Amino acid sequence: MLSTLLIALFGVFAASVLRGFTGFGFGLAAVPLLSLALPPAQVVPFVVVLQVLVGLGGIRPAWKLCDWRAMRGLVPGLLLGIPMGTLVLTAFAPNTVRLVIGAIIAASVLLLWRGAKLPPRPSMALTMGVGTLSGIISGLASMGGPPVVVYLLALGHGAAVVRATSIVYFMATGLTATVAMVPRGLIDLHVVLWSVAAIPVLLGGSALGTWGFHRAKPHHHRVTALVVLSVLSVVLIARALLDR
């Protein structure tokens, strides 16, 4: 029991440091780490609750810097795309889904590394399209964050705006997921108790990541974000190709 608790708390701490620095990546880091300690059925609800809790801690400063024009297109697109992704999920094998998602992320990251940018005020249709793609990937694999992060990085915003918008966006997605999970009984007493136990580590890791962000140079945030996305794409593609 003690080893399970320590592994889970380490996973929460590592993921919260990443999220505190970049504004995203909590679920991407926490899910695989927590899967080493907790049953799969508890991991995703646990991560969703923690995302809401850590979002509450950072929402006030992020609110002022958030790109609200982008949010007005991303969130409706997300809500539209989730059921589409759920429908598509039944038509394709999991490894095919992983390979496609990994390839999309890899191609997007490659373009960003090469300096590709969007205009400062892209059309609302494009923004909703990104939100819809994020929703589809969320419905397929519960990892719809990368398209939104790529979109925000491509806008050429400063690191503070990208981070703030990411925090608000993932707070919104966490709340949406929580509302959907509660009636289905996925957030049970075990998840609540684990979440309460993790709060000190969650807030401490987030504070450490935030401290690091404010002391890093702006390009460090962009490089860290691109490295995280690159690693994710490699892991997805490798798993899809090797797990056959």
N, C-alpha and C positions, 0 to 999 in steps of 0.2 A: 504493500500500500504506500509506504514511504517513497519507494523508487518511482512509483506511478505519479505521485504528487510532485516530486522533484522534476521529472521529465516534463510534466504538463506545465509547471510554473516556468521552467526554462523556455519552453516553446512560446508561452505567452509573453515573457520578457523580451526574447529575441524579436518576435513579430512586432511588439509595441515600440521597440527602439527604431525599427525600420519605418514603421508608420509615422512615428514622431518626426523623423528626419525628412521623409519624402511626402507624407500626406496620404500615401496609399501603401498597398502591399501587406497589410495585416493578415488578410485571409490567405493570400498566396503563400506566406511563410508559416502561418499558424496551422493550417490544415494538415500538411504533411508531418509537421513536428508533433502535433497533438495526437495524430493517428498512431504514433508509437506507444501512447500511454492509455488512450481512451477508446471505447467501442466506436466504430464508424457512425452509428446512429446518433451518438451524442456529440460528435466533433463539430459538425456543421451548425447545429443550434447553439452550441457553446460559443463558437466563433462569432456567430451573428449577434448574440447578446453582448459579447465583449466589444464588438465593433460599435454598437450603440453606446455602450458605457464610455469607451475612449473618445467617441465623437462628442458626447456631452461635455467632456472635459476640455475640448479644444474648439468648440463651436463659436464661442464669443469672438475671439480675435479673427477667426477665419471668416466670419460673417461679413466683416467690413471689407475684406480683400477679395472675396469671391467674385468670379466672373458670372454675374447673374444672367446676362444675355445667353451665355452658353448653357446655363442650368435650365433656362426656359425651353430649350430644345432637347437637351439630353434626357431629362426625366420623363417627359411624355414618350419619347422614343423608347426608353427603357421599358416602360409599362406596356407599350405596344409589342415589343420584341420578345418578352419573356414567354408568353403563350405560344408564339411562333416557334421559338426554340424547343419548347416542350414537345410540340407536334413533330418537328424534324427529328428529334431524338429517337423516336420510335422507328424511323426509316433507315437509320444508319448504325453501323457497328461502332462501339465506343472508341476503338483505335482509329477509325476513319475520322471521327469527330476530333480526336486529339491531334491527328496529323494536320487537318485543315486549320484548326485554331493555331497550332504552333507555326504553320507556314505563314498565316496572316500576320501574326505578331512579328515573326522574323523579317518579313518583307517590309513591314512598317518601320521597325527599328533600323533596318539597313538604310531606308530613305532618310530617316532622321539623322543617322550618323553622317550621311552625305550632305546634310544641310538643307533638306527639303523643308519648306515652310508653307503654311496657309496664310491667306490674307488676314489682317487683324480682326476684321468683322466678316466672317464667312456667312454664306446664306443660311437662313434658318432651316432650309431643306437639307443642307449638308449636315448641320448640327443634329437634326432629328435622325438623319440616316446613321450617324455615329451612335446615337443613343439606341436606335433600333438594333444595330449590330451588337452593341453591348448587351441588350436584352436577350437577343437570340443566343449569344454565347452563354449568358447566365442560365437560360433555360436548358441549354445543352450540357453545360459542365460546371455551373455555379462559379464561373470566373470571368465575369463580364467587364472587369475593371480595365484590362489592358487597352482596349480600343479608346476608352475615354482618356486615359493617361497619354496615349500617343497623340490624340487630338489636341489636348491641352499643351503638350510640348511643341507641337507643330504650329501653334498659334503665335509662338515667339514671345509669350508672356514672360515676365520675370519669375524667378523661382518662388517668390512669396505668393504670387497669384496662382501659380500652378498648384502649389501645396494647399493653399486655402480652398480653392475650388474642389480639389480632390477630397479634402476633409468633409466639406459640405455634401458633395455628391455621395460619398460612401456612407455618410450619416443617413442620408435619405434612403439609400438602398437597404441599409441595415434595418431601419424602421419599417420599411415595406415588407422585408422578409420576416421580421418579428411578428407583424400583424397577421401574416399568412400562416405562420407556424403555430401560434398560440391555439387557435381553434382545433388544429389537428393533433394537439397534445405532444408536439415535438419538444416544447420547452417545459420539461417536467421538473420535479423537485431536485433531481440529481444535477441537472443543468444549472438551476438556480444556485444550489450550494457550491458547485464548482466555480461559478461566476463570482460569487461573493468572496470565496477564498482567493481568487485571482486578482481582485481589485488592487491591493497594494502593489503587486508586481506589475500589473497593467499600467497603473498611473506612474510608477517609478520609471518603467521603460520608456513610456511616452515622454515623460519630462526629460529624460536623458537624450532621447532622439531630438526633441525640440531644442534643447540646449546646444546640441551639435549643429543643428541647422542654422541657428542664429550666429554661430561662430565660424561657419564654413563659407567659402567663397561661392557666389551664385552658380558658377559652372560645375561645382562639386555636386549640387543637387541634380542637375541634368545628367551628368555622367552616371551617378548612382542609379537614377531612374532607368536609364537605358541599359545599364548592366543587369539590373533586376529583371527587366523585360527580356533581355537576351538569354539569361539563364533559364527563365520560364519557357521560352520557345524551344531551347535545346532539350530540356527535360521532356516536354510534351512530344516532340518529334522522335526522340530516342525511345521513349516508352511505346509510342505507336509502332515503330519499326521493329523493336526487339520483342515485344509482347505478342508474338504470333504463334 
